[in-house]
């Protein structure tokens, strides 16, 4: 099978996920600066989640650009990734509401969903590599990188850290997002050569 339907479906799901997140944001009833500040945690949680979804969309796009074919296992691995990504609006809303950013369980749950997104993406990469031959460009690029190890390590630390200090845990999530903002140069170079 070609990748077209998988890409279109994934793009559609991510567009819906982002739409759900933005619809969860309500404008303040108060028209003062104080009213605007009252929704700042909701906006900040939305911004962080939007960045994460953008990173996943960007990387998924690059992944599919080098993929020649897909099979049932790849479709299921992709759905697995989309499942975890689709939970981001729930955790974004939970962490942003009523000072929940200072409560351990919503912050830890947000981190758990981010960790599972990373695991699901890793599984998708491995299933793609297994289905293609040894000349598959992705197999040359997808050796676990320092960014991968740092990200997973930070997620694993940040989840229990939420029960000690939610702000440190949130800082960990911001750190991982910043690490992934810059696209993988090797992959972009490969894309230009194709």
C-alpha positions as CSV (number, residue, x, y, z in Angstrom):
1,X,0.0,0.0,0.0
2,X,1.1,3.6,-0.6
3,X,1.3,6.1,2.3
4,X,-1.2,8.6,1.0
5,X,-4.3,7.4,3.0
6,X,-2.2,7.0,6.1
7,X,-0.8,10.5,5.8
8,X,-4.2,12.1,5.0
9,X,-5.9,10.3,7.9
10,X,-3.1,11.3,10.3
11,X,-3.2,14.9,9.2
12,X,-7.0,15.0,9.7
13,X,-6.7,13.5,13.2
14,X,-4.1,16.0,14.2
15,X,-6.1,18.9,12.8
16,X,-9.1,17.7,14.8
17,X,-6.9,17.3,18.0
18,X,-5.7,20.9,17.6
19,X,-9.3,22.1,17.0
20,X,-10.5,20.4,20.1
21,X,-7.7,22.0,22.1
22,X,-8.5,25.5,20.9
23,X,-12.2,25.0,21.5
24,X,-11.5,24.1,25.1
25,X,-10.1,27.6,25.6
26,X,-12.7,30.0,26.8
27,X,-12.3,33.8,26.7
28,X,-12.4,35.5,30.1
29,X,-15.7,37.1,31.1
30,X,-13.8,40.0,32.6
31,X,-12.5,42.4,29.9
32,X,-9.6,43.7,32.0
33,X,-6.0,42.7,32.0
34,X,-6.6,40.8,35.3
35,X,-9.3,38.8,33.4
36,X,-6.8,38.0,30.7
37,X,-4.2,36.9,33.3
38,X,-6.8,34.6,34.8
39,X,-6.7,32.4,31.6
40,X,-2.9,32.5,31.3
41,X,-2.4,28.9,32.6
42,X,-5.0,27.6,30.0
43,X,-3.2,29.5,27.2
44,X,0.3,28.4,28.3
45,X,-0.8,24.7,28.5
46,X,-2.4,25.1,25.1
47,X,0.8,26.7,23.7
48,X,3.0,23.9,25.0
49,X,0.6,21.2,23.7
50,X,0.4,23.0,20.3
51,X,4.2,22.9,20.1
52,X,4.2,19.2,20.9
53,X,1.6,18.4,18.3
54,X,3.5,20.5,15.8
55,X,6.7,18.6,16.5
56,X,4.9,15.3,16.1
57,X,3.2,16.4,12.9
58,X,6.4,17.7,11.4
59,X,8.4,14.5,12.3
60,X,5.5,12.3,11.1
61,X,5.5,14.2,7.8
62,X,9.2,13.6,7.4
63,X,8.8,10.0,8.3
64,X,6.2,9.5,5.6
65,X,8.2,11.3,3.0
66,X,10.9,8.6,3.2
67,X,8.5,5.7,3.5
68,X,7.7,3.9,0.2
69,X,5.0,1.5,1.4
70,X,2.9,0.6,4.4
71,X,1.2,-2.6,5.7
72,X,-1.3,-3.5,8.4
73,X,1.3,-3.4,11.2
74,X,2.3,0.1,10.2
75,X,-1.3,1.2,10.1
76,X,-1.9,-0.1,13.6
77,X,1.4,1.4,14.9
78,X,0.3,4.7,13.4
79,X,-3.2,4.4,15.1
80,X,-1.4,3.7,18.4
81,X,0.5,7.0,18.0
82,X,-2.7,8.8,17.1
83,X,-4.4,7.4,20.1
84,X,-1.8,8.9,22.5
85,X,-1.7,12.2,20.6
86,X,-5.5,12.4,20.8
87,X,-5.3,12.4,24.6
88,X,-3.3,15.6,24.6
89,X,-6.4,17.9,24.5
90,X,-7.7,16.1,27.6
91,X,-4.5,16.5,29.6
92,X,-4.0,20.0,28.3
93,X,-7.5,21.0,29.6
94,X,-6.9,19.3,32.9
95,X,-3.6,20.9,33.6
96,X,-4.8,24.3,32.5
97,X,-8.0,24.5,34.5
98,X,-8.5,26.0,38.0
99,X,-4.9,26.0,39.1
100,X,-4.5,22.3,38.3
101,X,-1.0,23.1,37.1
102,X,-0.1,23.1,40.8
103,X,-1.7,19.7,41.4
104,X,0.4,16.6,41.0
105,X,-1.9,14.2,39.3
106,X,-2.9,16.3,36.3
107,X,0.8,17.3,35.8
108,X,2.0,13.7,36.1
109,X,-0.8,12.5,33.7
110,X,0.3,15.1,31.2
111,X,3.8,13.8,31.4
112,X,2.6,10.2,31.1
113,X,0.7,11.0,27.9
114,X,3.8,12.7,26.5
115,X,5.9,9.7,27.4
116,X,3.5,7.3,25.7
117,X,3.5,9.5,22.6
118,X,7.3,9.2,22.4
119,X,7.1,5.4,22.9
120,X,4.4,5.1,20.2
121,X,6.5,7.2,17.8
122,X,9.5,4.9,18.5
123,X,7.3,1.8,17.8
124,X,6.1,3.4,14.5
125,X,9.7,4.0,13.4
126,X,10.7,0.4,14.2
127,X,7.7,-1.1,12.4
128,X,8.5,1.0,9.3
129,X,12.1,0.0,9.3
130,X,11.2,-3.7,9.7
131,X,8.9,-3.6,6.7
132,X,11.5,-2.0,4.3
133,X,14.8,-3.4,3.1
134,X,18.3,-2.6,4.4
135,X,18.6,0.3,2.0
136,X,15.6,2.1,3.5
137,X,16.8,5.6,4.3
138,X,15.0,5.6,7.7
139,X,17.0,2.6,8.9
140,X,20.2,4.6,8.5
141,X,18.8,7.6,10.3
142,X,16.8,6.0,13.1
143,X,19.5,5.0,15.4
144,X,18.5,6.2,18.8
145,X,19.9,9.7,19.3
146,X,20.9,11.6,22.3
147,X,17.6,13.6,21.9
148,X,15.6,10.4,22.2
149,X,17.4,9.2,25.3
150,X,17.2,12.7,26.9
151,X,13.5,13.0,26.1
152,X,12.5,9.6,27.6
153,X,14.7,10.1,30.6
154,X,13.3,13.6,31.3
155,X,9.7,12.2,31.0
156,X,10.5,9.3,33.3
157,X,11.9,11.7,35.9
158,X,9.3,14.4,35.5
159,X,6.3,12.1,36.1
160,X,7.2,11.3,39.8
161,X,8.7,14.8,40.1
162,X,5.2,16.2,39.7
163,X,4.4,14.8,43.1
164,X,7.3,16.8,44.6
165,X,7.2,20.0,42.6
166,X,4.8,20.5,39.7
167,X,6.7,23.5,38.4
168,X,9.9,21.5,38.0
169,X,7.9,18.8,36.2
170,X,6.4,21.4,33.9
171,X,9.9,22.8,33.3
172,X,10.9,19.3,32.2
173,X,8.1,19.2,29.6
174,X,9.1,22.6,28.3
175,X,12.7,21.5,28.1
176,X,11.8,18.4,25.9
177,X,9.7,20.6,23.7
178,X,12.6,23.0,23.2
179,X,14.9,20.1,22.4
180,X,12.6,18.9,19.6
181,X,11.7,22.3,18.1
182,X,14.7,22.0,15.7
183,X,14.1,19.4,13.0
184,X,16.7,16.6,12.6
185,X,19.2,18.0,10.1
186,X,20.2,14.6,8.8
187,X,16.6,13.8,7.9
188,X,16.2,17.2,6.2
189,X,19.4,16.7,4.2
190,X,18.2,13.2,3.1
191,X,14.8,14.7,2.0
192,X,16.7,17.2,-0.2
193,X,18.7,14.4,-1.8
194,X,15.6,12.4,-2.7
